[in-house]
Amino acid sequence: MSATPREFDIVLYGATGFVGKLTAEYLARAGGDTRIALAGRSTERLLAVRQTLAEPARSWPIVAADAGSPSTLDEMAARTQVVITTVGPYSRYGLPLVAACAAAGTDYADLTGEPMFMRNSIDLYHKQAADTGARIVHACGFDSVPSDLSVYALHRAATDDGAGELLATDFVVRSFAGGLSGGTIASMLEVLSTMSNDPDARRQLADPYTLSTDRGAEPELGPQPDLPWRRGRRIAPELAGLWTTGFMMASTNTRVVRRSNGLLDWAYGRRFRYSESMSVGSSIVAPLASAAFSGFGNVMTLLGGRYFRFLPRGLIERVVPKPGTGPSAATRDRGYYRVETYTTTASGARYVARMEQDGDPGYKATSVLLGECGLALALDRDKLSDLHGVLTPAAAMGEALLARFPVAGVSLRTERLAG
């Protein structure tokens, strides 16, 4: 980053959106004396959001910035150490801000779940960001912090024990309550549209190493399907009796985790295989539910990849949650997630990482994770990695986030298993 002093520690861009407001509320509680500003297109709406916050956030400065006016993004990026952005779909609105931050040497954190946006960000701005000292960190919410940090924590535990590199590693959503945000669904529709209209994007998204730092250096480990369906005991003995199916955000999360491995010079190992699933229970219908969900997901991927343009997108957009909307506070508070990630190392040791957090995953929990990523980038610079460029949460700030999680109400524990 530039040595020139910055006016702000953090600028929250998109503060008038639904998740943007939740992130502002979290930063108002957790930010302490951090110098924070709220940014977006409408000064009037930003002032209205600011009035809902607790003191001293009601005196936070307001910054007018618009994705349609790159010069305003340049000015915003030059004024702050870190930009947090909730403005998506990112493939439509995100690259001008990435460009501004890369040019200014400003750190950046977003909520994208769009692999092709991340790929374009890497191709266009990784080198420039590395040269200016910027950290461009994608996927800083429920997509993909639990996935990325769970594997990072397992790597740390195995390294501390001298247990060797990670081999088969499986992330399992054991239970959750809540839904996908309107912004996440808008991003998913954008991904399907891109796949439908761009054969090269379909080819890249079929590659498990879409986000690789060096595709030629990646190991060829055979198929790594995004939507597997399996008995739980095939993942770990502790899951005997359960059935699992593919997790809906696996196509994004798995590629982020694999990029972390590459960015960290393949510290997890050259034979590291990673998958994501969710439990569908142990009832008599669980095997059918497992197969049906994975089958439906694979059909939707096929439709998205080739035929999405023929589907009534307007109708779909009318019935799904709109960007900027979300559930009531009571519903958000009732939400939660509990995930477990199992791994076996080269020495035969087995470990599990258990991560859990209260709050609707797509809204309340995500706003906490995004806020903590922004605070880590701004305040914990001595704990950040030496890497710069287009990064992942684990590669940029794994140690800082692990230290921050307990105070933020995020539990992440690792355990060495018997057998």
N, C-alpha and C positions, 0 to 999 in steps of 0.2 A: 504494500500500500504506500501511497505517497506520504512523505514525511511532513507535508503541510498539515497543520492542525485543522481538524474538521469541526464544524459548528455543532453537529449532532453525533451521538453514538449510534442511534438507530432511527431510521425513518420507516414507518409502517405504511406501505403503499397499498391502497385498496381498503382503507380503514372503514369505508361506509358499507362494504359488503357484509354478508351475514357472518362468515368466519373472520373477516377483518375486524368486525366489532368485537367478537369474542376474544380475538388476539389482543386488541387494545385493552379490553377489560382485564385480561390476564397480566399484561405488561404493567398496567396501572397498579396491580396488587404486588407483583413480584419484582418490578424494575427498580425499586428504591430510588436512588439519586441518578439513575441513568438518564442521559439527555435524549429524549425521545420526541419526535415530531410525527404528526399524522398527515398523510398525503393522499391525494386523489383528484378527480376532475372537478368536483363541486365544492367550493369553499363553504357554501351554505350548509351542505350536508355534513361536511367534516366538523363544522362548528356544532351542529346538532349532536353528532356522536360524542364530541368532546364533553358536552354538557352532561352526558349520562355517566361519565367516569368519576371515580373517586378522586379526591384531592391527593397529591398536587397535580394530577393529570389534567385537570381542567384548565391549566395554564400552558399545556404543551403547545408549541408552535404549529401552525398550519402551513402546508406546502401544496401549492397547486401544481399538478403534474398530470399528463395525459399521454397514454400510449400512442395516440394519433399525432402527437407533437414531440418528436424525438428530442428537440432542443430542451424542452422542459424536463425530460428524463435525464439528460446530460447535466443540467443545472442541479437537479435533485441529488444525483449520485455524487457530484463533486462536493456536496455540503456535509456528507455523513460518512461514518466508518462502515455502516452496514445498512443495506436495504432489505427489509422483509416485504415480500409481495404475495398477496392473495388474489391477484387479478388474472383470471383465466377465462376460457381455455388458453393455456400458455402457447400452444402452437399458433394461435391467432393473435395474441397480444403480448407474448413474452419476450421475443427476441430483441426488440429495441431496448428494453431495460437491461437485458444481459449485456448487450453491446455497450450501453452507457456505463455499467459497472466495470466491465472489463477494461474499458478505456481509462476510467478514473482510478483504477486500483482499489475499488470499493467492494467489500464483501457483500454477499447476496444469498438469501435463503428463500425458497418458494415451497409450494405444495403440489407441484406437478406430479401427475401419474401418467404422463404421456411420453413413452419411450422415444418416439421420433422427434419430439421437441428437444429432448435431452441429447439425442444424436446430433441434431443440427447445431445445438449449442456447443457441443464438443468440437464439431468440425469447423465451426466458424470462429469460435472465441477462446478455445482452450489455450492456445499458444499465447495469444495476446494477454489473457488474464494471468497466465504464469509469468509473463514478462513484467507486468505491472504490479504483481503481488496480490492480485485479487483472488478471493476464494468464491467461486460460483457454486453454491451447494443446492442441488435439486432434491426433491422428495423428502421434505422435512416435517411431514405430518404422519398420520397413521400409515400412509404410504410415504416412506418406507422405513421409518425410524425403528419400529419394533423388529422388523426383519433384519435390518442392517446392524443394529446395536446388539441384538441377541447373538448373532454369529461372531461379532467382534469380541463380545464378552467370553464366548466359548474359546475363541482363539487365545485370548489372554490366559484363561484358566489352564488350557492344555500346555501353553508355553511355560507358564510358571511351574508346572509339574514335570516338564521335560517329556511330555507324552507324545510328541511328534505332531505332524501335520494333520489337519482335519480331512476326513474322507467323506463318506456319505453323511449328509447333514440335512435334517428335515424339520421344517417349521410347521407347527400344527396349531391351528386356532381351536382351542378346547371349548371355549364358550364366549359369546359376546351378546350384547343387547344394544340396539341402535341401528342406524341406517347409513346409507351413502348420502353425502351432501349433494345439493343441486350442482355445485361446481364440479364435483367428482364425476357425476353422471354426464355433465356437459363435456368434460374431458374424454370420457369413454366414447361418447358419440363422435367426438372429433377424431379419435383414433380410428374408429370403424370407418368413418368417411375417408380418412387418408388412405387406409388400406384398400378401400374399394376403388379409389381413383388413381392409385400410384402402385404399379407392379413392383417397383424397386423397394417401396416401403414394405410391401407384403413380404418380399424376400428377406429384408433386414429383420423384420419382426418375427420371422420364423427361426432366426438364428438365436440360440441361447446366449450368445455373446454380442448382442446388438450394441451394447455400450462399452465394449472392450477398449482398453487403452492401446492394445496391439493385437489385432485379431490373429495375426500369424503366429503369435507366441502362445495363444491359448491351447490348452490340451484338447485333443479329440476324444471325448469320453462317451461317444454314442448319444442316443436320444436322451434328452432331459425334458420330458413333456411338462407343459404348464398346468394341465388339468388331469393328474393321475387319480385313479380310484383304487384304494387298497384296503386290506385289513390292517387295523392298527398294529398288530403284532409284527407285520413286515417292516414297520418303521422302528418299533422299540418294544421289548417285552412288557414294559409298563403300560402299553396301550392295548394289550390283549383284550379281546372282547368287543373292541370298538371297530367301526368302519369309518373310513375317511374318504373325502372327495376333494377335487381340486379347489383351491381358494381363488376367489374371483379376481383378486389383484395380483396373482402370482406372476402374470406376464410382465408386470412392471417390477415388482419387488425382487424377483429372482435375478433380473438383469442388473439392478442396482447393486445387489450383494456381490455378484460376480465382478462388477466393475471395481468394487471396493478391494477385492482380492488382487486385481491387476494393479490398481493404484498403489497398493501396499507391497508391491513387488512380489505378488503371489505368496504372501506370508501365510495364508490359510493352507496353501499347498497346491501342487500341480495336479493332484488327483482329487481335488475338492469338487464334490457333486452336491447340488443344492436343489431342493424342491419345497413346495408349500402346499399344505392341505388344510382342511378343516374337518373336525369330527362331526359325524351325523348320528352318533350314538350307537347303541347296541341292541336296539329293538329288532323284532323280526322283519321289519320293513327297511332297516338300515342299509342292507346290501343293495336293495332296489333304489333307495334314495341316493346312495353313493353313485351308482352307475348312471341314474337318470340325470343327476346334476352335472356330472362330468360330460355325459353325452350331449346335454343341452348346451353346455358351454362350448364344446367343440363345434357343434352345429352353428352356434352364433358367431364363432370365430370364422368359420367358413363363409357364412353369409356376409359378415363384416368385411372379410377379405375380398370377396368377389361380387357380392350382390347387394350390398348395403344401399347403393344408389337407387335400387329399385324398390326399397322399402319406403313406407310413408313417413319420412323423417319428421315432417310437420306434425303428424298425429302423435308420433312417439314423444316429441318435445312438449306437446300439450298435456300429456298424462304423467310425465315424470316430474320430480321436483325441479323448480327453476333455480338457476344460479342466483345467489343472494337471498335465498329463502331457507327456512329450516324449522325444526321442531321447537316446541315450547321449552322453557327453562326446566320445567319438571321432567319432561321426557329426556332432555339432555342429561340431567342429573341422574336419572335412573340407569343410564347406559353404562357400559363397561366393556373391557375385553380381557381375556386370559389366554396367553399363548405359551406354548412350550416348544423348544427347539432342541432336538436330539442330535448328537454326533458321535461317531466312532473315529478314533485317531489311528495313525499308522502303527502305534504300539499295541492296539487293541483296547485301549482305555475308552470308556464311554462316559459322556457328560450330558447334562441337560441344563438349559437356561430357561428359567421361568420368568416371564414378564407380564405384569398386570397393571391396569390403570382404571380408575373410575372415570365415568363421563362417556357420553356417546362418542364412539371412535371417530366418526366423520366430522364432528363438530367440537364438542368440549375438549375431548382428549387431544384432538389435532391442534386446537389453539394453544394448549399447554406445550405440546411438543415443538410447535413452530416458534412460540415465544422463547422457549429455552434455547433453541438453536440460535435465535438472534442474540440473546443475551450471552451465550457462550462465545459467539464470534466477536461481540463487542467488548466483553469484560474479561474473558479468560484467555487472553492471547498467549500467555505463558504455557497454557495447557494444549494449545492447538498444534497440529502437526506442522511440519515444515513444507508441506505440499501447497502448491497454488495452481490455479487453473480451474477447470470444471470438475468438481469433486462430488463425493457422496458424504452423507453425514458421518459415517464411521471413519472414512479416510481423512476428513477435514478436522473432526472434533470428537473422536471417539472417547478419549480420556476425559475431556471437559464435560461431555454429556453424562458419562457414567458417574462423575462426581456430583453433577447437578440433579440427577434423577431423584434421589431420596427426599430432598427438600421440596421438590416439585410434586411429590405424591406419586411418583412412578417407581414401581418395584421391579428390579431386575436382579435375579440371584442365579448363580451357577452352582451345580452340584456334580461331583464325580459319582457315578453309579457303579454298583456292584455288577460283576459278571462281564 
